[in-house]
Amino acid sequence: MRFPTPLFSSRLNLRYKRFLADMQMPDGSVVTAHCPNPGAMTGLADPGMSCWLAPARPGAKLAWGWKLAELPGGLAVIDTGIANRVVAEALEARTVPGLPAYDTVRPEVRIDGESRVDFLLDGAAGRIWVEVKSVTLARDGWAEFPDTRTDRGARHLRALTNVVQRGDHAAMIYLLARDDCDRIRIAADIDPTYADAFAKARQAGVMLLGLGCRITTEEVVATGAVPVA
């Protein structure tokens, strides 16, 4: 996924109200940027961090959107919506390891009365329901998900478990959206309910796939498989 416009460097002053961040631009001016990330963003929202912003589309309430944060060892994706676009490209290119063969890719499909999933794949092997999560928390050399309690995330896992029990395939794809880790695990101490749903999904046969990516200020592109503990 290439960024449609060049990104601009900035420095974080403060993230607040979850979706707002005050950024200092190189000329010293301060702008308020949209922070498209509802999570805790532990370690990614410290004042003084170097960040990368994109100009917003015409008509947006805020003129800037926060896309990336710089880490000591690389970059992290702040905009959680990027994960779906990266995985969509990989699904269309048939480069996501671990999935059965499929012919078609449909985005945003209702899976039950409560939830939609990000993609539905279909082919000779049958239907494959796919949900995508962006993994940005890092602790003790591991990338971890989630970084805050997520009832919606647990609901997605339960929905995928249900379709597998009915005879379809299902996959949860964890996109490792930072480039200083190479393995993923579940943060059970942060959300025990999600960890329980994850364990039940694995036991039921839901495919729990990790996908790495290459992150630059020009593009974010899926690379290869990443182990999920």
KAJODA-V343558 format. One line per field, one symbol per residue. phi: phi as a letter, one per 40 degrees, with the letter a starting at -180 (. if undefined). psi: psi as a letter, one per 40 degrees, with the letter a starting at -180 (. if undefined). Layout:
BEGIN
phi->???
psi->???
END
This chain:
BEGIN
phi->.cccbccbcabccabafgbbacbccdcgcbbcbcbcacccfdgbbcdgccbbbbcccdgccbcbbcbbbcbdbibbccccccdccccdcccccfbccgcccabbbbcfbcbacbbbbcabbaacchcbcbbbbcbbcbafgbcbbccacbcccccccccccccccchccaabbccccabbbbabacccccaccccccccccccchccbbcbcacbbcbabbcbbcbcbc
psi->hihdiiihiihhdhhifdeihhhhideeihihihgfheadfheefhheihihiihiiheidieihhdiihidebiihdhdedddddddddddefehieiiiidihhighhdaediiidihiiadeaihhhihihheihhfeihihieihgdddddddddddddddeeiiihhhhhgfifeifiiihgdddgddddddddddddeehhghhhiihhiedihhicaihih.
END
